[in-house]
Structure formats: C-alpha cells, structure tokens
Amino acid sequence: MTSSLKSARRSGNLFGAVAQLGTTPDEQVDALVEQGGVTIERIVSTGQASPPGFWYDSPRAEWVVLLSGAAVLEFDGVPEPHRMKPGDHVLIEAHCRHRVAWTSDTEPSVWLAVYYP
C-alpha cells in the first residue's frame, strides 16, 4: 500500500477505550467523520443525562443507534419515554426537541450518532 493510501485511511474500534472509562461526570464524544455537513460521532455515556429542563433542538437531523448499554430518551410533547437497548435506533428530525433522560451507570452506553442537514 502506498504511503498516500495509508495516510488517507483511518480506522479504529467503536468499543476501544470504553472499558477503562468508568463513571465520569462527562460523556465522551469522539467525532469520527465530519464532511459535507455530515458528522458521525461515537458517544460513550456512563450514567449521564440531560440537565433538568434542558432540551436538544438541533438544526440538523440526527440518526442514533445504541450499540451497548441502555438509555431512555424523552421527546417534547410525547408522554411516553423512548427506552433503548442495544441495536435500537431512532431518527430525530431537525428541531425535534429531545433529551437524554437516563443512561446506564452499570455499563457504558455506546452510541453512534449521524448528524446531517
């Protein structure tokens, strides 16, 4: 493989460096790809939730899949919480107010989030 191909290729493991995180005050957010208005992030939650009264209201749509752990999302105006287990995914349209109500504090919740215009 030529050196230009080696430098153009990025690889990793979505579960790498997760086990040693433990419970921390902040989620770990790693941007994997940012190009053409699209962002792909790996998010690791270890018991974090949105602050009371806080709602995400993004101008971009977000598709998110939970790869491990467990989580609960809430959507503004929807009385039932959206419980997530590994493999569950949800498309959140732009400006759909939502929040993370709960993430597991006994195992890391690893998310893959794709944001797009």
Biotite code that builds the C-alpha atoms (Angstrom):
import biotite.structure as struc

atoms = struc.array([
    struc.Atom([0.000, 0.000, 0.000], chain_id="A", res_id=1, res_name="MET", atom_name="CA", element="C"),
    struc.Atom([1.382, 3.408, -0.862], chain_id="A", res_id=2, res_name="THR", atom_name="CA", element="C"),
    struc.Atom([2.011, 5.961, 1.851], chain_id="A", res_id=3, res_name="SER", atom_name="CA", element="C"),
    struc.Atom([-0.753, 8.228, 0.468], chain_id="A", res_id=4, res_name="SER", atom_name="CA", element="C"),
    struc.Atom([-3.317, 5.433, 0.875], chain_id="A", res_id=5, res_name="LEU", atom_name="CA", element="C"),
    struc.Atom([-2.105, 4.688, 4.391], chain_id="A", res_id=6, res_name="LYS", atom_name="CA", element="C"),
    struc.Atom([-2.460, 8.321, 5.414], chain_id="A", res_id=7, res_name="SER", atom_name="CA", element="C"),
    struc.Atom([-5.934, 8.557, 3.831], chain_id="A", res_id=8, res_name="ALA", atom_name="CA", element="C"),
    struc.Atom([-7.244, 5.567, 5.752], chain_id="A", res_id=9, res_name="ARG", atom_name="CA", element="C"),
    struc.Atom([-8.450, 5.988, 9.332], chain_id="A", res_id=10, res_name="ARG", atom_name="CA", element="C"),
    struc.Atom([-9.531, 3.048, 11.410], chain_id="A", res_id=11, res_name="SER", atom_name="CA", element="C"),
    struc.Atom([-10.346, 2.224, 14.993], chain_id="A", res_id=12, res_name="GLY", atom_name="CA", element="C"),
    struc.Atom([-12.698, 0.296, 17.213], chain_id="A", res_id=13, res_name="ASN", atom_name="CA", element="C"),
    struc.Atom([-16.008, 1.740, 18.445], chain_id="A", res_id=14, res_name="LEU", atom_name="CA", element="C"),
    struc.Atom([-15.559, -0.081, 21.762], chain_id="A", res_id=15, res_name="PHE", atom_name="CA", element="C"),
    struc.Atom([-11.880, 0.847, 22.164], chain_id="A", res_id=16, res_name="GLY", atom_name="CA", element="C"),
    struc.Atom([-11.015, 2.763, 25.358], chain_id="A", res_id=17, res_name="ALA", atom_name="CA", element="C"),
    struc.Atom([-14.537, 2.205, 26.728], chain_id="A", res_id=18, res_name="VAL", atom_name="CA", element="C"),
    struc.Atom([-13.875, -0.322, 29.493], chain_id="A", res_id=19, res_name="ALA", atom_name="CA", element="C"),
    struc.Atom([-11.477, 1.890, 31.457], chain_id="A", res_id=20, res_name="GLN", atom_name="CA", element="C"),
    struc.Atom([-13.706, 4.992, 31.412], chain_id="A", res_id=21, res_name="LEU", atom_name="CA", element="C"),
    struc.Atom([-15.767, 4.130, 34.466], chain_id="A", res_id=22, res_name="GLY", atom_name="CA", element="C"),
    struc.Atom([-18.335, 6.649, 35.655], chain_id="A", res_id=23, res_name="THR", atom_name="CA", element="C"),
    struc.Atom([-17.193, 10.153, 34.794], chain_id="A", res_id=24, res_name="THR", atom_name="CA", element="C"),
    struc.Atom([-19.011, 13.476, 35.030], chain_id="A", res_id=25, res_name="PRO", atom_name="CA", element="C"),
    struc.Atom([-18.983, 13.958, 31.255], chain_id="A", res_id=26, res_name="ASP", atom_name="CA", element="C"),
    struc.Atom([-19.862, 11.846, 28.273], chain_id="A", res_id=27, res_name="GLU", atom_name="CA", element="C"),
    struc.Atom([-17.026, 11.026, 25.907], chain_id="A", res_id=28, res_name="GLN", atom_name="CA", element="C"),
    struc.Atom([-17.774, 12.356, 22.411], chain_id="A", res_id=29, res_name="VAL", atom_name="CA", element="C"),
    struc.Atom([-15.457, 11.470, 19.528], chain_id="A", res_id=30, res_name="ASP", atom_name="CA", element="C"),
    struc.Atom([-16.066, 12.863, 16.036], chain_id="A", res_id=31, res_name="ALA", atom_name="CA", element="C"),
    struc.Atom([-15.257, 10.045, 13.617], chain_id="A", res_id=32, res_name="LEU", atom_name="CA", element="C"),
    struc.Atom([-16.190, 11.830, 10.370], chain_id="A", res_id=33, res_name="VAL", atom_name="CA", element="C"),
    struc.Atom([-17.015, 15.467, 9.584], chain_id="A", res_id=34, res_name="GLU", atom_name="CA", element="C"),
    struc.Atom([-17.550, 16.189, 5.921], chain_id="A", res_id=35, res_name="GLN", atom_name="CA", element="C"),
    struc.Atom([-20.104, 17.865, 3.667], chain_id="A", res_id=36, res_name="GLY", atom_name="CA", element="C"),
    struc.Atom([-22.439, 18.821, 6.513], chain_id="A", res_id=37, res_name="GLY", atom_name="CA", element="C"),
    struc.Atom([-22.454, 15.264, 7.885], chain_id="A", res_id=38, res_name="VAL", atom_name="CA", element="C"),
    struc.Atom([-20.976, 14.413, 11.277], chain_id="A", res_id=39, res_name="THR", atom_name="CA", element="C"),
    struc.Atom([-20.611, 10.899, 12.660], chain_id="A", res_id=40, res_name="ILE", atom_name="CA", element="C"),
    struc.Atom([-19.850, 10.651, 16.367], chain_id="A", res_id=41, res_name="GLU", atom_name="CA", element="C"),
    struc.Atom([-19.212, 7.931, 18.873], chain_id="A", res_id=42, res_name="ARG", atom_name="CA", element="C"),
    struc.Atom([-20.702, 8.893, 22.219], chain_id="A", res_id=43, res_name="ILE", atom_name="CA", element="C"),
    struc.Atom([-19.991, 6.981, 25.427], chain_id="A", res_id=44, res_name="VAL", atom_name="CA", element="C"),
    struc.Atom([-22.380, 7.633, 28.316], chain_id="A", res_id=45, res_name="SER", atom_name="CA", element="C"),
    struc.Atom([-21.705, 6.308, 31.809], chain_id="A", res_id=46, res_name="THR", atom_name="CA", element="C"),
    struc.Atom([-24.754, 7.378, 33.777], chain_id="A", res_id=47, res_name="GLY", atom_name="CA", element="C"),
    struc.Atom([-25.135, 10.870, 32.301], chain_id="A", res_id=48, res_name="GLN", atom_name="CA", element="C"),
    struc.Atom([-28.452, 12.503, 31.457], chain_id="A", res_id=49, res_name="ALA", atom_name="CA", element="C"),
    struc.Atom([-29.545, 15.898, 30.173], chain_id="A", res_id=50, res_name="SER", atom_name="CA", element="C"),
    struc.Atom([-29.853, 18.536, 32.902], chain_id="A", res_id=51, res_name="PRO", atom_name="CA", element="C"),
    struc.Atom([-33.404, 19.088, 34.195], chain_id="A", res_id=52, res_name="PRO", atom_name="CA", element="C"),
    struc.Atom([-35.364, 21.297, 31.823], chain_id="A", res_id=53, res_name="GLY", atom_name="CA", element="C"),
    struc.Atom([-32.728, 21.074, 29.066], chain_id="A", res_id=54, res_name="PHE", atom_name="CA", element="C"),
    struc.Atom([-33.840, 20.101, 25.540], chain_id="A", res_id=55, res_name="TRP", atom_name="CA", element="C"),
    struc.Atom([-31.704, 19.485, 22.474], chain_id="A", res_id=56, res_name="TYR", atom_name="CA", element="C"),
    struc.Atom([-33.074, 21.415, 19.488], chain_id="A", res_id=57, res_name="ASP", atom_name="CA", element="C"),
    struc.Atom([-30.676, 20.855, 16.609], chain_id="A", res_id=58, res_name="SER", atom_name="CA", element="C"),
    struc.Atom([-30.974, 22.438, 13.166], chain_id="A", res_id=59, res_name="PRO", atom_name="CA", element="C"),
    struc.Atom([-29.748, 19.105, 11.746], chain_id="A", res_id=60, res_name="ARG", atom_name="CA", element="C"),
    struc.Atom([-31.450, 15.725, 11.726], chain_id="A", res_id=61, res_name="ALA", atom_name="CA", element="C"),
    struc.Atom([-29.868, 13.005, 13.851], chain_id="A", res_id=62, res_name="GLU", atom_name="CA", element="C"),
    struc.Atom([-29.939, 9.250, 13.413], chain_id="A", res_id=63, res_name="TRP", atom_name="CA", element="C"),
    struc.Atom([-28.681, 7.459, 16.503], chain_id="A", res_id=64, res_name="VAL", atom_name="CA", element="C"),
    struc.Atom([-28.160, 3.784, 17.323], chain_id="A", res_id=65, res_name="VAL", atom_name="CA", element="C"),
    struc.Atom([-27.384, 2.384, 20.762], chain_id="A", res_id=66, res_name="LEU", atom_name="CA", element="C"),
    struc.Atom([-24.615, -0.216, 20.439], chain_id="A", res_id=67, res_name="LEU", atom_name="CA", element="C"),
    struc.Atom([-24.303, -1.208, 24.110], chain_id="A", res_id=68, res_name="SER", atom_name="CA", element="C"),
    struc.Atom([-25.757, -0.319, 27.490], chain_id="A", res_id=69, res_name="GLY", atom_name="CA", element="C"),
    struc.Atom([-29.223, 1.144, 27.955], chain_id="A", res_id=70, res_name="ALA", atom_name="CA", element="C"),
    struc.Atom([-30.805, 4.576, 27.701], chain_id="A", res_id=71, res_name="ALA", atom_name="CA", element="C"),
    struc.Atom([-34.068, 6.487, 27.842], chain_id="A", res_id=72, res_name="VAL", atom_name="CA", element="C"),
    struc.Atom([-34.861, 9.432, 25.572], chain_id="A", res_id=73, res_name="LEU", atom_name="CA", element="C"),
    struc.Atom([-37.710, 11.886, 26.031], chain_id="A", res_id=74, res_name="GLU", atom_name="CA", element="C"),
    struc.Atom([-39.346, 13.896, 23.258], chain_id="A", res_id=75, res_name="PHE", atom_name="CA", element="C"),
    struc.Atom([-41.111, 17.191, 23.894], chain_id="A", res_id=76, res_name="ASP", atom_name="CA", element="C"),
    struc.Atom([-44.873, 16.678, 23.858], chain_id="A", res_id=77, res_name="GLY", atom_name="CA", element="C"),
    struc.Atom([-44.647, 12.855, 23.935], chain_id="A", res_id=78, res_name="VAL", atom_name="CA", element="C"),
    struc.Atom([-45.725, 11.470, 27.314], chain_id="A", res_id=79, res_name="PRO", atom_name="CA", element="C"),
    struc.Atom([-44.102, 8.040, 26.994], chain_id="A", res_id=80, res_name="GLU", atom_name="CA", element="C"),
    struc.Atom([-40.312, 7.793, 27.305], chain_id="A", res_id=81, res_name="PRO", atom_name="CA", element="C"),
    struc.Atom([-38.399, 6.088, 24.487], chain_id="A", res_id=82, res_name="HIS", atom_name="CA", element="C"),
    struc.Atom([-36.464, 3.217, 26.086], chain_id="A", res_id=83, res_name="ARG", atom_name="CA", element="C"),
    struc.Atom([-33.445, 1.949, 24.152], chain_id="A", res_id=84, res_name="MET", atom_name="CA", element="C"),
    struc.Atom([-31.468, -1.278, 24.308], chain_id="A", res_id=85, res_name="LYS", atom_name="CA", element="C"),
    struc.Atom([-28.524, -2.394, 22.150], chain_id="A", res_id=86, res_name="PRO", atom_name="CA", element="C"),
    struc.Atom([-29.444, -2.363, 18.467], chain_id="A", res_id=87, res_name="GLY", atom_name="CA", element="C"),
    struc.Atom([-32.297, 0.135, 18.847], chain_id="A", res_id=88, res_name="ASP", atom_name="CA", element="C"),
    struc.Atom([-32.108, 3.199, 16.625], chain_id="A", res_id=89, res_name="HIS", atom_name="CA", element="C"),
    struc.Atom([-34.159, 6.330, 16.148], chain_id="A", res_id=90, res_name="VAL", atom_name="CA", element="C"),
    struc.Atom([-34.322, 9.134, 13.589], chain_id="A", res_id=91, res_name="LEU", atom_name="CA", element="C"),
    struc.Atom([-34.719, 12.536, 15.211], chain_id="A", res_id=92, res_name="ILE", atom_name="CA", element="C"),
    struc.Atom([-35.807, 15.160, 12.708], chain_id="A", res_id=93, res_name="GLU", atom_name="CA", element="C"),
    struc.Atom([-34.289, 18.651, 12.780], chain_id="A", res_id=94, res_name="ALA", atom_name="CA", element="C"),
    struc.Atom([-35.730, 20.843, 15.555], chain_id="A", res_id=95, res_name="HIS", atom_name="CA", element="C"),
    struc.Atom([-37.408, 17.895, 17.277], chain_id="A", res_id=96, res_name="CYS", atom_name="CA", element="C"),
    struc.Atom([-36.858, 18.777, 20.919], chain_id="A", res_id=97, res_name="ARG", atom_name="CA", element="C"),
    struc.Atom([-35.495, 15.822, 22.838], chain_id="A", res_id=98, res_name="HIS", atom_name="CA", element="C"),
    struc.Atom([-33.376, 14.965, 25.849], chain_id="A", res_id=99, res_name="ARG", atom_name="CA", element="C"),
    struc.Atom([-31.493, 12.054, 27.355], chain_id="A", res_id=100, res_name="VAL", atom_name="CA", element="C"),
    struc.Atom([-33.469, 11.148, 30.465], chain_id="A", res_id=101, res_name="ALA", atom_name="CA", element="C"),
    struc.Atom([-31.217, 8.313, 31.647], chain_id="A", res_id=102, res_name="TRP", atom_name="CA", element="C"),
    struc.Atom([-28.240, 6.157, 30.704], chain_id="A", res_id=103, res_name="THR", atom_name="CA", element="C"),
    struc.Atom([-26.999, 3.060, 32.488], chain_id="A", res_id=104, res_name="SER", atom_name="CA", element="C"),
    struc.Atom([-24.445, 3.635, 35.224], chain_id="A", res_id=105, res_name="ASP", atom_name="CA", element="C"),
    struc.Atom([-23.575, -0.074, 35.459], chain_id="A", res_id=106, res_name="THR", atom_name="CA", element="C"),
    struc.Atom([-22.224, -0.449, 31.914], chain_id="A", res_id=107, res_name="GLU", atom_name="CA", element="C"),
    struc.Atom([-21.173, 2.069, 29.266], chain_id="A", res_id=108, res_name="PRO", atom_name="CA", element="C"),
    struc.Atom([-23.844, 3.116, 26.796], chain_id="A", res_id=109, res_name="SER", atom_name="CA", element="C"),
    struc.Atom([-22.098, 3.423, 23.433], chain_id="A", res_id=110, res_name="VAL", atom_name="CA", element="C"),
    struc.Atom([-23.966, 5.403, 20.779], chain_id="A", res_id=111, res_name="TRP", atom_name="CA", element="C"),
    struc.Atom([-23.251, 6.018, 17.135], chain_id="A", res_id=112, res_name="LEU", atom_name="CA", element="C"),
    struc.Atom([-24.811, 9.305, 16.041], chain_id="A", res_id=113, res_name="ALA", atom_name="CA", element="C"),
    struc.Atom([-25.077, 10.604, 12.472], chain_id="A", res_id=114, res_name="VAL", atom_name="CA", element="C"),
    struc.Atom([-25.990, 14.281, 12.052], chain_id="A", res_id=115, res_name="TYR", atom_name="CA", element="C"),
    struc.Atom([-26.938, 15.598, 8.631], chain_id="A", res_id=116, res_name="TYR", atom_name="CA", element="C"),
    struc.Atom([-28.624, 18.659, 7.061], chain_id="A", res_id=117, res_name="PRO", atom_name="CA", element="C"),
])
